[in-house]
């Protein structure tokens, strides 16, 4: 298990580079976690560490209530939130959190991003929903994420007045969902500046989602 955790810390540390590279974070905000397979544990970024100073030692091990198990640094203030997602969504192996500008602007309005792009149908299977307001750092925020995602195929949720949380079977998939969420948030914002975007019909969304999830790419 020591080797598994060490490899996971290295992988999650490397994946954090995708957050600033894709313009999803500012300063030290944002984080990524991964479930430790077969254990009631996760690895997550330590709080307040700049991304350009991040090392595997700054990826700490926590239990699924956000308590530190191994590491010299304090975990992210979002650790308890991530832990709720892992406890209640056993299929999830990675969670990402960002305050990316366009998606968070939708969250500030408390408005879901409507499914008006084939890229949204592919990746999210419909709109990107909005979850309730909750304070940072406790289980209530995690409970809101879980409750909102339960009624959607989307791996992304906009938590009102806060930012974006994304999930995936692993940390790489969670990061990808965060990147795609910001991309479509920006495009739909620009489309609305020109007028009213045209919704995609439900049957077309379903067909696009099925093709992308089950036939697209290398299998």
N, C-alpha and C positions, 0 to 999 in steps of 0.2 A: 504493500500500500504506500510505503514511503516513496518508491519510485514513481508510482502513479500520480501522487500529489505533486512531486517535483516536476514531472512532465507537464502536468496541467497548469502549474504556476508559470512555467516558461511559455506555454501556448497562450494563456490568457494575457500575460505581459505583452507578448508580440502583437496580439490582436488589438490591444488598446491603441496601438499606433494608427489604426484605421479611423479612430475618432477624430483626432486633429487633422489627419490627412484628408478626410472628407468634409472638414469644416463643421463638425457636429458639436464641438465643445469650445468653451472659453476658459482660459486659465486652468484651474484644477477641477472644474465641474465635470460630471459625467463619469460613468463607470461601467464595468463589465464583470460578470461573475459566471462561474461554471459549477455545476453539481459534481461532486466526487462520486464516481460510479459505485453503487453498492453500499454507500455509507450515508449517514444523516449529516453530511458535511458539504460545504461549498468553499470555493476559493473566490476571493473578491479583492479589488483594489483597496489599498489602504487610503484612508481619508487625507485629503489635502496635499497629496504628492503630485508635483508637476509631471506632465506626461513625458517631457524630455529627460526626466530623471528616474523614470520608472524602471525597476529591475525586478526579476522574479522574487526577490526578498521583500518587495513592497506589495506582493500579492499574498494576502494572508489567508489562513484557514479559519473558518467559522463554523459553528453549528447552524442548524436551520432556524434558530431564533436570533441569529446575528451576533452571538457571543464569540469572542476570540478563543480559538483552540490552539493555534500555533502561529507564531510570528512576533516580531519585535515592535510592530507598529499597530496603531489602532485602526480597526476596519472602517470602511466608508460609513457615513451616517445613514446610507441606504441599505445597510446589511440586513436589518430586520425586515425591511420591505421585500428584498430578494428572497429571504428565507420563507416568508409566507407563500410566495409564488411556488417555490420548490415543494413545500409541504402539501399544498393543495392541488398542484398540477404535476403529478408524477411523470408525465410525458415530457416535461420541460427539462432541458439540460443546460440551458444558457439564458441569461437575462442581461439586457443592456439598458442603460438609462442615459439620455441626453437632454440638453436644453436647446437643441438645434433651432435656428431662428424661425424658419417658416412654419415648421410643425408646431412649435411652441406658441407662435402667434395664433394658430387655430385653437390651441388649448386655452389661451388667454380669453378667447371669445366663447369658450365652452361649446364649440361647434365641431361636429364630425366633418371629416374630409369626404365629400361625396365621390362615389365611384363613377368618374367621367372619363377615365383613361383605360386603355387595354392593359397598360402596365399595372394599374391598380387591381384590375380583375385578376390578372395573373398571380400577383404576389399576395394580395390581401383578400381576395374572394368577395369583395364588396367595399363598403365604406370603411374608413378608419374611425373607430368609435371614440367617444369622449367618456372618461370616467369621472367620478365625483371628486370634489375638492377634499383633500386631507392634509394634515400637517406632516412635515418631513420627519422621518426617523422612527416611525412606529408601525404597528401591525395594521392600523386602519388603512394606510395607503396601499399596502399589499392586498388587503381584502378587497379594496375597490378595484384594483387591477384584475384580480381573479374574477370577481363578479361581472365586470364589464366584458372581459374576453370570453366568458362562458357562453354568451349569446352570439358570438361572431367567429368567422374563420380567420379574421385578421390576427397576425402575430404582433401587431402594434396597437397601443392604446395611448391616447392623449389624455393625460391626467390634468383636469381643469386647473388653470392658473399655475401650473408647475412645469410640465414637460412631457417627454416621450419615454415610455417603457416598451421594450420589445422582448419577445421570447422566441426560443427555437429549440430543436432537439439537441443542439450543442451551442457553444459560444459563437462560433463563426456564423451560424444561421441567425442568431440574435443580432449580431453586428450588421449583417446584410439587410435585415428587416429595418434597422435604424437608418441605414444609408438610403434605402428605397423609400422609406417614409418621408424623409426630408426632401428627396427628389420630387416625389409626387405632390407634396405640400406646396412646394415652390411653383410647380407647373400649374396646379389648379388655382393658386392665388393669381398668377399671371392671366390665366384664362378668365377669371372673374373680373379682372380689370378691364377686359375687352367686352364683357357682356355676361350672359348667363350660359354656363357650360351645359352641354347636352348630356343628360344621364344615359348610361348604357342599360339596356333592358336586362331584366333578371336572368332570362334564359341564356342570353349571350355572356353575361358574367359567369354563370355556371359552366358553360362550355369552355370559355377561356381559362378559367381556373383549373378545370379538369385537365385540359391539354397541357398547361404549364406545369402542373404538379406531377403529372403522370407520364407525359410523353416528351417534354422539352429536354434538350441537352443530351448528354451522354449518360446512358443508363447501364 
